[in-house]
Amino acid sequence: MSSENKKILVTRSSMPDFEEYMEEIRPLWESAWLTNMGPLHERLRAELMDYLKVDGIALFTNGHMALEMALDAMQLSGEVITTPFTFASTTHAIVRNGLTPVFCDIEPDNYTIDADKIEALITEKTSAIVPVHVYGKVCDVEKIEAIAKKHNLKVIYDAAHAFGVKFKGRGIGSFGDASMFSFHATKVFNTIEGGAVCYSDSDFEKTLNFLKNFGITDKENVDFVGGNAKMNEFQAAMGICNLKHIEREIGKRKKVVERYLERLEDKEGLIVSGVQDGVESNYAYFPMVLDNYKISRNDLYDYLAGHNIFARKYFYPLITDYNCYRERFADCRLPVARRIADNVLTLPCYADLPLETVDKICDLILNV
Ligand SMILES: *Cc1c(COP(=O)(O)O)cnc(C)c1O
């Protein structure tokens, strides 16, 4: 197939060399220790703690279960203030814990939860805030921390997009009471499927680790109604390999994002944004918002698809418009989130995306 006709998808998984992965998993045929916190799991855990600059980390079979169990271990009740501009997982994790999500509108520039609108939503039932570092953009962590302290609320970040991001030199996973990372195949760093929760409280750590292994506390005691969400050795091996190359992968992503910015910045009707002040980015996504552009978002999506470029309407629809939530949240007023969801297009962005393809995508967008 010629490169002209090849489909360009919004993302493509980073993978180590085949031989490199084989070397990592070879000892498993000796030990036959395939899961349940084996040596590769423990090695990846230590390496990630160091790389992410966090005090504690628990590994999971995927990011969603990591978030669901983090909320469970936090022993929350009542209402949780969160963002509607995210992936299904964030809200589902709240609802599946028997908690009520209360949706707060987002910032027009960063698309993260609008910290200035949080306090108005706090009631005597509020127990936590679940913000999302959406596209790897950092929430207003300082304002959120001040609000949480004042009202005695827990803060659990969905940092699924923010692997390796730093704010003012600190690992992003060190903010709040806990942060969840996703290591899904489509994310900046992957363990095929996988995830983690970062924290600093050691009691929380204990509960969390029991929850992911059926609540079993020792050979004859089960103290928690847990589930099964452990990361296995094959996942950990993939993580160990991918972590070796993460700086190079993020460096390649940076080149892709910089080329997009060079070509699309200051173009009438298109809003794109660079790295926030104080942030060391992971260049996870490249969202572009249309603002009275010569063509609608949906038409541009179709036009690009006609040229084998598959961007994504990410995040559209808003969570509150999902069939499973629509009736329950029909009264939510979320004008900014709605405007962004209706006009955003996330362009292809991954380490191995050739810059010539970025140019081709930009040409198509600009000459449409
Ligand atoms: C990917 C993602 C998740 C879920 O992570 P999985 O590892 O796929 O389970 C949660 N929240 C957001 C914002 C995500 O993008």
The ligand as an ORCA input file, in Angstrom:
! r2SCAN-3c Opt
* xyz 0 1
  C      -8.025      6.097     28.990
  C      -8.771      6.857     30.018
  C      -9.280      6.262     31.181
  C      -9.336      4.774     31.403
  O      -8.141      4.126     31.318
  P      -8.055      2.605     30.830
  O      -6.632      2.265     31.125
  O      -8.366      2.577     29.374
  O      -8.997      1.796     31.628
  C      -9.832      7.068     32.143
  N      -9.926      8.393     31.986
  C      -9.498      9.006     30.876
  C      -9.616     10.491     30.763
  C      -8.929      8.259     29.836
  O      -8.556      8.864     28.707
*
